[in-house]
Amino acid sequence: MRDPDGMELEFSGAVWHWRGPAPFYFVTVPEEESLDLQAVSREVSYGWGMIPVKAQVGATRWETALFPKDCSTSCR
């Protein structure tokens, strides 16, 4: 993923499915990259700890957002 200011993180992980009332697919960000995101989250978040991203898997690109699993520390 890459933001307009040039931060780029590359990682891999298993895709997991949350069925919910509306289904979503997720990849958990590894701990090291999570710490990098946490360091910039206050400057780039647009609320609730959400971090806008441009993501890419293979040749497919889209805009989405990352959000914290535990808002007790990152959503303040």
C-alpha positions, 0 to 999 in steps of 0.5 A: 500500500502507498499513501500520497506522501510516499509511505509504502508497506509491503507484507503478506498474510492469509486472507480471512473472511468475516461473514457478518451481515455484510461480508468482508475480507481481511488480511491482518497487518503483521506486528512490525508494520502495525507499529509503523502505522501506529506511529503515523495514525494520528496524522493520517486518520480520518476518524475512529482510527481509520487510515485511508490506503491505496491497496494492491494485490497482484494487478488489482488496485483499490482504495480502502481503509485500515482500521484498528482491531483494538480501538482502546489505544489507537482511536483516542 
